[in-house]
Amino acid sequence: MPRRLADPPPGAVTSTIDVRVPFYDTDAMGVVHHARYVNYLELARVRLLEEHHRPYTDYVERGLHFAVTRLELDYHRGVGFDARLTVTAWLTWVRGASLGVGYVIAAAGAPVVTAMTEHAMVENDGRPRRIPPEDRRGLQALVAEG
């Protein structure tokens, strides 16, 4: 499996959020617990959809969800309480019923975590379904060419 890049590809449509690490996100060693980064990814992914496509709540109102089917994180260095993080997200690909998202979480301009998630569109009952054509076209327009 290739390592995640520290930056989105040229031409990628991105969204970035700022996170100030709360004390409760740290572990006994005083660093952000590895599982907490998944929450930061979700916040950035939801912002990406909201800023460049449509609010995730629009999908929920239609009984649709993007279920996580794969998660990969590469940890580059630890950070602790009160660290100022930037979390950047971008779409890496969109297919008929699924999509991929890339991320970089950085502190002071240096990568802390690089990550990717894959998602399948499902209905409220968990059954897979294709992404509606108008949504798929809109999402595909956000993916960097090449």
ChimeraX commands (.cxc) that place a marker at each C-alpha (Angstrom):
marker #1 position 0.00,0.00,0.00 radius 0.5
marker #1 position 1.51,3.37,-0.96 radius 0.5
marker #1 position 2.24,5.89,1.77 radius 0.5
marker #1 position -0.08,8.89,1.96 radius 0.5
marker #1 position 1.25,12.10,0.52 radius 0.5
marker #1 position 1.77,15.08,2.81 radius 0.5
marker #1 position -0.04,17.41,0.42 radius 0.5
marker #1 position -3.12,17.15,-1.79 radius 0.5
marker #1 position -2.40,16.72,-5.50 radius 0.5
marker #1 position -2.20,19.87,-7.65 radius 0.5
marker #1 position -5.66,21.03,-8.65 radius 0.5
marker #1 position -7.45,19.19,-5.84 radius 0.5
marker #1 position -10.40,20.99,-4.29 radius 0.5
marker #1 position -9.72,21.08,-0.56 radius 0.5
marker #1 position -11.26,22.14,2.71 radius 0.5
marker #1 position -9.29,22.84,5.85 radius 0.5
marker #1 position -10.46,23.04,9.44 radius 0.5
marker #1 position -8.59,24.13,12.54 radius 0.5
marker #1 position -8.57,21.95,15.64 radius 0.5
marker #1 position -7.20,23.01,19.01 radius 0.5
marker #1 position -6.48,19.75,20.83 radius 0.5
marker #1 position -8.54,19.46,24.02 radius 0.5
marker #1 position -7.03,17.76,27.06 radius 0.5
marker #1 position -9.52,14.88,26.85 radius 0.5
marker #1 position -8.11,13.90,23.43 radius 0.5
marker #1 position -4.74,13.03,24.98 radius 0.5
marker #1 position -3.63,9.74,26.49 radius 0.5
marker #1 position -1.50,8.79,29.51 radius 0.5
marker #1 position 1.65,9.81,27.61 radius 0.5
marker #1 position 0.26,13.30,27.04 radius 0.5
marker #1 position -0.13,12.95,23.26 radius 0.5
marker #1 position -3.27,12.86,21.15 radius 0.5
marker #1 position -4.68,9.33,21.36 radius 0.5
marker #1 position -4.46,7.63,17.97 radius 0.5
marker #1 position -8.22,7.02,17.78 radius 0.5
marker #1 position -9.05,10.72,18.14 radius 0.5
marker #1 position -7.58,11.52,14.73 radius 0.5
marker #1 position -10.49,9.66,13.12 radius 0.5
marker #1 position -12.87,12.27,14.58 radius 0.5
marker #1 position -10.77,15.07,13.10 radius 0.5
marker #1 position -10.96,13.39,9.68 radius 0.5
marker #1 position -14.73,13.25,9.86 radius 0.5
marker #1 position -14.99,16.93,10.74 radius 0.5
marker #1 position -12.87,17.85,7.72 radius 0.5
marker #1 position -14.76,15.48,5.39 radius 0.5
marker #1 position -18.12,16.96,6.39 radius 0.5
marker #1 position -16.72,20.48,5.85 radius 0.5
marker #1 position -15.44,19.46,2.40 radius 0.5
marker #1 position -18.91,18.35,1.33 radius 0.5
marker #1 position -20.54,21.43,2.85 radius 0.5
marker #1 position -18.17,23.92,1.24 radius 0.5
marker #1 position -17.92,22.39,-2.21 radius 0.5
marker #1 position -20.91,20.12,-2.82 radius 0.5
marker #1 position -23.84,20.02,-0.39 radius 0.5
marker #1 position -24.22,19.68,3.38 radius 0.5
marker #1 position -24.08,16.10,4.60 radius 0.5
marker #1 position -27.45,16.72,6.26 radius 0.5
marker #1 position -28.96,16.84,2.74 radius 0.5
marker #1 position -27.88,13.24,2.24 radius 0.5
marker #1 position -29.21,12.24,5.66 radius 0.5
marker #1 position -32.58,13.86,4.89 radius 0.5
marker #1 position -32.76,11.66,1.76 radius 0.5
marker #1 position -31.96,8.53,3.78 radius 0.5
marker #1 position -28.42,8.27,2.38 radius 0.5
marker #1 position -25.06,7.93,4.09 radius 0.5
marker #1 position -21.41,7.50,3.13 radius 0.5
marker #1 position -20.39,4.55,5.31 radius 0.5
marker #1 position -16.67,4.18,6.00 radius 0.5
marker #1 position -15.40,0.96,4.42 radius 0.5
marker #1 position -11.67,1.56,4.76 radius 0.5
marker #1 position -9.46,3.74,6.94 radius 0.5
marker #1 position -5.70,4.13,6.74 radius 0.5
marker #1 position -3.61,6.45,8.91 radius 0.5
marker #1 position 0.12,7.05,8.91 radius 0.5
marker #1 position 1.41,8.67,12.09 radius 0.5
marker #1 position 4.41,10.95,11.60 radius 0.5
marker #1 position 4.81,12.55,15.04 radius 0.5
marker #1 position 2.91,13.06,18.24 radius 0.5
marker #1 position 1.32,16.27,19.45 radius 0.5
marker #1 position -0.19,17.09,22.81 radius 0.5
marker #1 position -2.78,19.14,24.60 radius 0.5
marker #1 position -3.50,22.55,23.11 radius 0.5
marker #1 position -1.67,21.85,19.84 radius 0.5
marker #1 position -3.09,23.80,16.92 radius 0.5
marker #1 position -3.83,21.42,14.08 radius 0.5
marker #1 position -4.99,22.00,10.54 radius 0.5
marker #1 position -6.89,19.17,8.91 radius 0.5
marker #1 position -7.14,19.29,5.12 radius 0.5
marker #1 position -9.40,16.94,3.14 radius 0.5
marker #1 position -9.87,16.31,-0.59 radius 0.5
marker #1 position -11.64,13.76,-2.77 radius 0.5
marker #1 position -9.25,11.31,-4.42 radius 0.5
marker #1 position -11.78,9.41,-6.56 radius 0.5
marker #1 position -15.52,8.93,-7.08 radius 0.5
marker #1 position -17.15,5.83,-8.58 radius 0.5
marker #1 position -20.71,4.65,-9.01 radius 0.5
marker #1 position -21.39,3.84,-5.36 radius 0.5
marker #1 position -18.21,4.85,-3.53 radius 0.5
marker #1 position -15.59,7.52,-3.06 radius 0.5
marker #1 position -12.18,8.09,-1.52 radius 0.5
marker #1 position -10.90,10.97,0.58 radius 0.5
marker #1 position -7.32,11.99,1.34 radius 0.5
marker #1 position -6.23,13.98,4.38 radius 0.5
marker #1 position -3.27,15.62,6.01 radius 0.5
marker #1 position -3.27,16.72,9.63 radius 0.5
marker #1 position -0.49,19.19,10.32 radius 0.5
marker #1 position 0.90,21.19,13.24 radius 0.5
marker #1 position 3.09,24.23,12.59 radius 0.5
marker #1 position 3.14,23.28,8.91 radius 0.5
marker #1 position 4.59,19.79,9.48 radius 0.5
marker #1 position 2.56,16.60,8.91 radius 0.5
marker #1 position 1.35,14.82,12.04 radius 0.5
marker #1 position -0.91,12.30,10.30 radius 0.5
marker #1 position -1.63,11.50,6.67 radius 0.5
marker #1 position -4.71,9.43,6.00 radius 0.5
marker #1 position -7.25,8.12,3.55 radius 0.5
marker #1 position -10.79,6.84,3.90 radius 0.5
marker #1 position -13.04,5.00,1.50 radius 0.5
marker #1 position -16.82,5.22,1.69 radius 0.5
marker #1 position -19.74,3.33,0.20 radius 0.5
marker #1 position -23.11,4.94,-0.25 radius 0.5
marker #1 position -25.77,3.15,1.77 radius 0.5
marker #1 position -29.43,3.69,2.62 radius 0.5
marker #1 position -30.68,4.06,6.20 radius 0.5
marker #1 position -31.00,0.28,6.52 radius 0.5
marker #1 position -27.37,-0.21,5.44 radius 0.5
marker #1 position -28.13,-1.51,1.95 radius 0.5
marker #1 position -25.61,-0.28,-0.64 radius 0.5
marker #1 position -26.83,1.89,-3.45 radius 0.5
marker #1 position -25.37,3.96,-6.23 radius 0.5
marker #1 position -24.63,7.62,-5.65 radius 0.5
marker #1 position -27.44,9.57,-7.37 radius 0.5
marker #1 position -26.17,10.72,-10.80 radius 0.5
marker #1 position -26.39,14.46,-10.06 radius 0.5
marker #1 position -24.46,13.99,-6.82 radius 0.5
marker #1 position -21.88,11.75,-8.48 radius 0.5
marker #1 position -21.25,14.36,-11.20 radius 0.5
marker #1 position -20.88,17.10,-8.59 radius 0.5
marker #1 position -18.47,15.03,-6.51 radius 0.5
marker #1 position -16.45,13.94,-9.54 radius 0.5
marker #1 position -15.95,17.60,-10.44 radius 0.5
marker #1 position -14.03,18.03,-7.15 radius 0.5
marker #1 position -11.43,15.35,-7.92 radius 0.5
marker #1 position -8.07,16.59,-9.25 radius 0.5
marker #1 position -7.41,15.48,-12.81 radius 0.5
marker #1 position -4.63,12.97,-13.30 radius 0.5
marker link #1:1,2 radius 0.2
marker link #1:2,3 radius 0.2
marker link #1:3,4 radius 0.2
marker link #1:4,5 radius 0.2
marker link #1:5,6 radius 0.2
marker link #1:6,7 radius 0.2
marker link #1:7,8 radius 0.2
marker link #1:8,9 radius 0.2
marker link #1:9,10 radius 0.2
marker link #1:10,11 radius 0.2
marker link #1:11,12 radius 0.2
marker link #1:12,13 radius 0.2
marker link #1:13,14 radius 0.2
marker link #1:14,15 radius 0.2
marker link #1:15,16 radius 0.2
marker link #1:16,17 radius 0.2
marker link #1:17,18 radius 0.2
marker link #1:18,19 radius 0.2
marker link #1:19,20 radius 0.2
marker link #1:20,21 radius 0.2
marker link #1:21,22 radius 0.2
marker link #1:22,23 radius 0.2
marker link #1:23,24 radius 0.2
marker link #1:24,25 radius 0.2
marker link #1:25,26 radius 0.2
marker link #1:26,27 radius 0.2
marker link #1:27,28 radius 0.2
marker link #1:28,29 radius 0.2
marker link #1:29,30 radius 0.2
marker link #1:30,31 radius 0.2
marker link #1:31,32 radius 0.2
marker link #1:32,33 radius 0.2
marker link #1:33,34 radius 0.2
marker link #1:34,35 radius 0.2
marker link #1:35,36 radius 0.2
marker link #1:36,37 radius 0.2
marker link #1:37,38 radius 0.2
marker link #1:38,39 radius 0.2
marker link #1:39,40 radius 0.2
marker link #1:40,41 radius 0.2
marker link #1:41,42 radius 0.2
marker link #1:42,43 radius 0.2
marker link #1:43,44 radius 0.2
marker link #1:44,45 radius 0.2
marker link #1:45,46 radius 0.2
marker link #1:46,47 radius 0.2
marker link #1:47,48 radius 0.2
marker link #1:48,49 radius 0.2
marker link #1:49,50 radius 0.2
marker link #1:50,51 radius 0.2
marker link #1:51,52 radius 0.2
marker link #1:52,53 radius 0.2
marker link #1:53,54 radius 0.2
marker link #1:54,55 radius 0.2
marker link #1:55,56 radius 0.2
marker link #1:56,57 radius 0.2
marker link #1:57,58 radius 0.2
marker link #1:58,59 radius 0.2
marker link #1:59,60 radius 0.2
marker link #1:60,61 radius 0.2
marker link #1:61,62 radius 0.2
marker link #1:62,63 radius 0.2
marker link #1:63,64 radius 0.2
marker link #1:64,65 radius 0.2
marker link #1:65,66 radius 0.2
marker link #1:66,67 radius 0.2
marker link #1:67,68 radius 0.2
marker link #1:68,69 radius 0.2
marker link #1:69,70 radius 0.2
marker link #1:70,71 radius 0.2
marker link #1:71,72 radius 0.2
marker link #1:72,73 radius 0.2
marker link #1:73,74 radius 0.2
marker link #1:74,75 radius 0.2
marker link #1:75,76 radius 0.2
marker link #1:76,77 radius 0.2
marker link #1:77,78 radius 0.2
marker link #1:78,79 radius 0.2
marker link #1:79,80 radius 0.2
marker link #1:80,81 radius 0.2
marker link #1:81,82 radius 0.2
marker link #1:82,83 radius 0.2
marker link #1:83,84 radius 0.2
marker link #1:84,85 radius 0.2
marker link #1:85,86 radius 0.2
marker link #1:86,87 radius 0.2
marker link #1:87,88 radius 0.2
marker link #1:88,89 radius 0.2
marker link #1:89,90 radius 0.2
marker link #1:90,91 radius 0.2
marker link #1:91,92 radius 0.2
marker link #1:92,93 radius 0.2
marker link #1:93,94 radius 0.2
marker link #1:94,95 radius 0.2
marker link #1:95,96 radius 0.2
marker link #1:96,97 radius 0.2
marker link #1:97,98 radius 0.2
marker link #1:98,99 radius 0.2
marker link #1:99,100 radius 0.2
marker link #1:100,101 radius 0.2
marker link #1:101,102 radius 0.2
marker link #1:102,103 radius 0.2
marker link #1:103,104 radius 0.2
marker link #1:104,105 radius 0.2
marker link #1:105,106 radius 0.2
marker link #1:106,107 radius 0.2
marker link #1:107,108 radius 0.2
marker link #1:108,109 radius 0.2
marker link #1:109,110 radius 0.2
marker link #1:110,111 radius 0.2
marker link #1:111,112 radius 0.2
marker link #1:112,113 radius 0.2
marker link #1:113,114 radius 0.2
marker link #1:114,115 radius 0.2
marker link #1:115,116 radius 0.2
marker link #1:116,117 radius 0.2
marker link #1:117,118 radius 0.2
marker link #1:118,119 radius 0.2
marker link #1:119,120 radius 0.2
marker link #1:120,121 radius 0.2
marker link #1:121,122 radius 0.2
marker link #1:122,123 radius 0.2
marker link #1:123,124 radius 0.2
marker link #1:124,125 radius 0.2
marker link #1:125,126 radius 0.2
marker link #1:126,127 radius 0.2
marker link #1:127,128 radius 0.2
marker link #1:128,129 radius 0.2
marker link #1:129,130 radius 0.2
marker link #1:130,131 radius 0.2
marker link #1:131,132 radius 0.2
marker link #1:132,133 radius 0.2
marker link #1:133,134 radius 0.2
marker link #1:134,135 radius 0.2
marker link #1:135,136 radius 0.2
marker link #1:136,137 radius 0.2
marker link #1:137,138 radius 0.2
marker link #1:138,139 radius 0.2
marker link #1:139,140 radius 0.2
marker link #1:140,141 radius 0.2
marker link #1:141,142 radius 0.2
marker link #1:142,143 radius 0.2
marker link #1:143,144 radius 0.2
marker link #1:144,145 radius 0.2
marker link #1:145,146 radius 0.2
view
